[in-house]
Amino acid sequence: MQYNDLIGTIGVGLILLAYFMNTAKMLEKNKRAFYVMNIIGGALACYASYLIDFFPFVILEGTWTLVSIYGLMKTMRIKMT
């Protein structure tokens, strides 16, 4: 397995694990862990897509990461007030 495959597999695995855990009611979608898993997973998948020059997925995973960061910030702001 090449470096980019390993990075991409870990990234996509984290996103899918977060989704599965949410679906199985093991992790709520408004919890920090859910967003952190999506941020790290999206960023790794974005980087792996960049390494193989597949820019549609760079955009997709980059957007996924930014939206997850927004969700985490929103969740943290709600808990601080």
PyMOL commands that place a pseudoatom at each C-alpha (Angstrom):
pseudoatom trace, name=CA, resn=MET, resi=1, chain=A, elem=C, hetatm=0, pos=[0.000, 0.000, 0.000]
pseudoatom trace, name=CA, resn=GLN, resi=2, chain=A, elem=C, hetatm=0, pos=[1.375, 3.380, -0.999]
pseudoatom trace, name=CA, resn=TYR, resi=3, chain=A, elem=C, hetatm=0, pos=[1.544, 6.415, 1.285]
pseudoatom trace, name=CA, resn=ASN, resi=4, chain=A, elem=C, hetatm=0, pos=[-1.367, 8.215, -0.381]
pseudoatom trace, name=CA, resn=ASP, resi=5, chain=A, elem=C, hetatm=0, pos=[-3.512, 5.066, -0.167]
pseudoatom trace, name=CA, resn=LEU, resi=6, chain=A, elem=C, hetatm=0, pos=[-2.786, 4.706, 3.537]
pseudoatom trace, name=CA, resn=ILE, resi=7, chain=A, elem=C, hetatm=0, pos=[-3.570, 8.365, 4.283]
pseudoatom trace, name=CA, resn=GLY, resi=8, chain=A, elem=C, hetatm=0, pos=[-6.773, 8.231, 2.209]
pseudoatom trace, name=CA, resn=THR, resi=9, chain=A, elem=C, hetatm=0, pos=[-7.906, 4.975, 3.802]
pseudoatom trace, name=CA, resn=ILE, resi=10, chain=A, elem=C, hetatm=0, pos=[-7.426, 6.334, 7.320]
pseudoatom trace, name=CA, resn=GLY, resi=11, chain=A, elem=C, hetatm=0, pos=[-9.247, 9.551, 6.407]
pseudoatom trace, name=CA, resn=VAL, resi=12, chain=A, elem=C, hetatm=0, pos=[-12.229, 7.877, 4.781]
pseudoatom trace, name=CA, resn=GLY, resi=13, chain=A, elem=C, hetatm=0, pos=[-12.276, 5.307, 7.577]
pseudoatom trace, name=CA, resn=LEU, resi=14, chain=A, elem=C, hetatm=0, pos=[-12.620, 8.034, 10.203]
pseudoatom trace, name=CA, resn=ILE, resi=15, chain=A, elem=C, hetatm=0, pos=[-15.479, 9.683, 8.308]
pseudoatom trace, name=CA, resn=LEU, resi=16, chain=A, elem=C, hetatm=0, pos=[-17.292, 6.379, 7.905]
pseudoatom trace, name=CA, resn=LEU, resi=17, chain=A, elem=C, hetatm=0, pos=[-16.686, 5.413, 11.526]
pseudoatom trace, name=CA, resn=ALA, resi=18, chain=A, elem=C, hetatm=0, pos=[-18.188, 8.702, 12.706]
pseudoatom trace, name=CA, resn=TYR, resi=19, chain=A, elem=C, hetatm=0, pos=[-21.193, 8.161, 10.431]
pseudoatom trace, name=CA, resn=PHE, resi=20, chain=A, elem=C, hetatm=0, pos=[-21.666, 4.559, 11.605]
pseudoatom trace, name=CA, resn=MET, resi=21, chain=A, elem=C, hetatm=0, pos=[-21.346, 5.507, 15.268]
pseudoatom trace, name=CA, resn=ASN, resi=22, chain=A, elem=C, hetatm=0, pos=[-23.926, 8.268, 14.777]
pseudoatom trace, name=CA, resn=THR, resi=23, chain=A, elem=C, hetatm=0, pos=[-26.312, 5.933, 12.951]
pseudoatom trace, name=CA, resn=ALA, resi=24, chain=A, elem=C, hetatm=0, pos=[-25.898, 3.272, 15.658]
pseudoatom trace, name=CA, resn=LYS, resi=25, chain=A, elem=C, hetatm=0, pos=[-26.641, 5.914, 18.334]
pseudoatom trace, name=CA, resn=MET, resi=26, chain=A, elem=C, hetatm=0, pos=[-23.168, 5.465, 19.799]
pseudoatom trace, name=CA, resn=LEU, resi=27, chain=A, elem=C, hetatm=0, pos=[-22.126, 9.059, 19.059]
pseudoatom trace, name=CA, resn=GLU, resi=28, chain=A, elem=C, hetatm=0, pos=[-24.374, 12.084, 18.733]
pseudoatom trace, name=CA, resn=LYS, resi=29, chain=A, elem=C, hetatm=0, pos=[-23.802, 14.340, 15.729]
pseudoatom trace, name=CA, resn=ASN, resi=30, chain=A, elem=C, hetatm=0, pos=[-23.602, 17.434, 17.931]
pseudoatom trace, name=CA, resn=LYS, resi=31, chain=A, elem=C, hetatm=0, pos=[-20.705, 16.109, 20.030]
pseudoatom trace, name=CA, resn=ARG, resi=32, chain=A, elem=C, hetatm=0, pos=[-17.135, 17.302, 19.672]
pseudoatom trace, name=CA, resn=ALA, resi=33, chain=A, elem=C, hetatm=0, pos=[-15.819, 13.808, 18.915]
pseudoatom trace, name=CA, resn=PHE, resi=34, chain=A, elem=C, hetatm=0, pos=[-18.109, 13.529, 15.867]
pseudoatom trace, name=CA, resn=TYR, resi=35, chain=A, elem=C, hetatm=0, pos=[-16.801, 16.778, 14.416]
pseudoatom trace, name=CA, resn=VAL, resi=36, chain=A, elem=C, hetatm=0, pos=[-13.173, 16.036, 15.269]
pseudoatom trace, name=CA, resn=MET, resi=37, chain=A, elem=C, hetatm=0, pos=[-13.386, 12.655, 13.523]
pseudoatom trace, name=CA, resn=ASN, resi=38, chain=A, elem=C, hetatm=0, pos=[-14.876, 14.352, 10.458]
pseudoatom trace, name=CA, resn=ILE, resi=39, chain=A, elem=C, hetatm=0, pos=[-12.279, 17.151, 10.497]
pseudoatom trace, name=CA, resn=ILE, resi=40, chain=A, elem=C, hetatm=0, pos=[-9.318, 14.778, 10.712]
pseudoatom trace, name=CA, resn=GLY, resi=41, chain=A, elem=C, hetatm=0, pos=[-10.863, 12.299, 8.279]
pseudoatom trace, name=CA, resn=GLY, resi=42, chain=A, elem=C, hetatm=0, pos=[-11.784, 14.977, 5.760]
pseudoatom trace, name=CA, resn=ALA, resi=43, chain=A, elem=C, hetatm=0, pos=[-8.387, 16.635, 5.975]
pseudoatom trace, name=CA, resn=LEU, resi=44, chain=A, elem=C, hetatm=0, pos=[-6.564, 13.326, 5.468]
pseudoatom trace, name=CA, resn=ALA, resi=45, chain=A, elem=C, hetatm=0, pos=[-8.802, 12.384, 2.537]
pseudoatom trace, name=CA, resn=CYS, resi=46, chain=A, elem=C, hetatm=0, pos=[-8.294, 15.865, 1.056]
pseudoatom trace, name=CA, resn=TYR, resi=47, chain=A, elem=C, hetatm=0, pos=[-4.524, 15.523, 1.370]
pseudoatom trace, name=CA, resn=ALA, resi=48, chain=A, elem=C, hetatm=0, pos=[-4.556, 12.039, -0.181]
pseudoatom trace, name=CA, resn=SER, resi=49, chain=A, elem=C, hetatm=0, pos=[-6.657, 13.342, -3.088]
pseudoatom trace, name=CA, resn=TYR, resi=50, chain=A, elem=C, hetatm=0, pos=[-4.169, 16.176, -3.555]
pseudoatom trace, name=CA, resn=LEU, resi=51, chain=A, elem=C, hetatm=0, pos=[-1.292, 13.672, -3.622]
pseudoatom trace, name=CA, resn=ILE, resi=52, chain=A, elem=C, hetatm=0, pos=[-2.896, 11.827, -6.538]
pseudoatom trace, name=CA, resn=ASP, resi=53, chain=A, elem=C, hetatm=0, pos=[-3.928, 15.063, -8.304]
pseudoatom trace, name=CA, resn=PHE, resi=54, chain=A, elem=C, hetatm=0, pos=[-7.666, 14.291, -8.109]
pseudoatom trace, name=CA, resn=PHE, resi=55, chain=A, elem=C, hetatm=0, pos=[-8.978, 17.791, -7.590]
pseudoatom trace, name=CA, resn=PRO, resi=56, chain=A, elem=C, hetatm=0, pos=[-12.742, 17.095, -7.538]
pseudoatom trace, name=CA, resn=PHE, resi=57, chain=A, elem=C, hetatm=0, pos=[-12.175, 15.188, -4.304]
pseudoatom trace, name=CA, resn=VAL, resi=58, chain=A, elem=C, hetatm=0, pos=[-9.762, 17.812, -3.002]
pseudoatom trace, name=CA, resn=ILE, resi=59, chain=A, elem=C, hetatm=0, pos=[-12.673, 20.247, -3.266]
pseudoatom trace, name=CA, resn=LEU, resi=60, chain=A, elem=C, hetatm=0, pos=[-15.171, 17.753, -1.788]
pseudoatom trace, name=CA, resn=GLU, resi=61, chain=A, elem=C, hetatm=0, pos=[-13.026, 16.735, 1.170]
pseudoatom trace, name=CA, resn=GLY, resi=62, chain=A, elem=C, hetatm=0, pos=[-11.754, 20.266, 1.732]
pseudoatom trace, name=CA, resn=THR, resi=63, chain=A, elem=C, hetatm=0, pos=[-15.347, 21.464, 1.924]
pseudoatom trace, name=CA, resn=TRP, resi=64, chain=A, elem=C, hetatm=0, pos=[-16.213, 18.548, 4.227]
pseudoatom trace, name=CA, resn=THR, resi=65, chain=A, elem=C, hetatm=0, pos=[-13.396, 19.604, 6.534]
pseudoatom trace, name=CA, resn=LEU, resi=66, chain=A, elem=C, hetatm=0, pos=[-14.414, 23.283, 6.554]
pseudoatom trace, name=CA, resn=VAL, resi=67, chain=A, elem=C, hetatm=0, pos=[-18.071, 22.472, 7.248]
pseudoatom trace, name=CA, resn=SER, resi=68, chain=A, elem=C, hetatm=0, pos=[-17.006, 20.173, 10.089]
pseudoatom trace, name=CA, resn=ILE, resi=69, chain=A, elem=C, hetatm=0, pos=[-14.816, 22.925, 11.548]
pseudoatom trace, name=CA, resn=TYR, resi=70, chain=A, elem=C, hetatm=0, pos=[-17.810, 25.266, 11.392]
pseudoatom trace, name=CA, resn=GLY, resi=71, chain=A, elem=C, hetatm=0, pos=[-19.960, 22.653, 13.154]
pseudoatom trace, name=CA, resn=LEU, resi=72, chain=A, elem=C, hetatm=0, pos=[-17.351, 22.169, 15.876]
pseudoatom trace, name=CA, resn=MET, resi=73, chain=A, elem=C, hetatm=0, pos=[-17.056, 25.918, 16.427]
pseudoatom trace, name=CA, resn=LYS, resi=74, chain=A, elem=C, hetatm=0, pos=[-20.834, 26.235, 16.588]
pseudoatom trace, name=CA, resn=THR, resi=75, chain=A, elem=C, hetatm=0, pos=[-21.058, 23.378, 19.098]
pseudoatom trace, name=CA, resn=MET, resi=76, chain=A, elem=C, hetatm=0, pos=[-18.301, 24.863, 21.243]
pseudoatom trace, name=CA, resn=ARG, resi=77, chain=A, elem=C, hetatm=0, pos=[-19.933, 28.316, 21.162]
pseudoatom trace, name=CA, resn=ILE, resi=78, chain=A, elem=C, hetatm=0, pos=[-23.273, 26.871, 22.324]
pseudoatom trace, name=CA, resn=LYS, resi=79, chain=A, elem=C, hetatm=0, pos=[-21.626, 25.040, 25.241]
pseudoatom trace, name=CA, resn=MET, resi=80, chain=A, elem=C, hetatm=0, pos=[-19.694, 28.173, 26.307]
pseudoatom trace, name=CA, resn=THR, resi=81, chain=A, elem=C, hetatm=0, pos=[-22.837, 30.279, 26.677]
for i in range(1, 81): cmd.bond("trace and resi %d" % i, "trace and resi %d" % (i + 1))
show_as sticks, trace
zoom trace
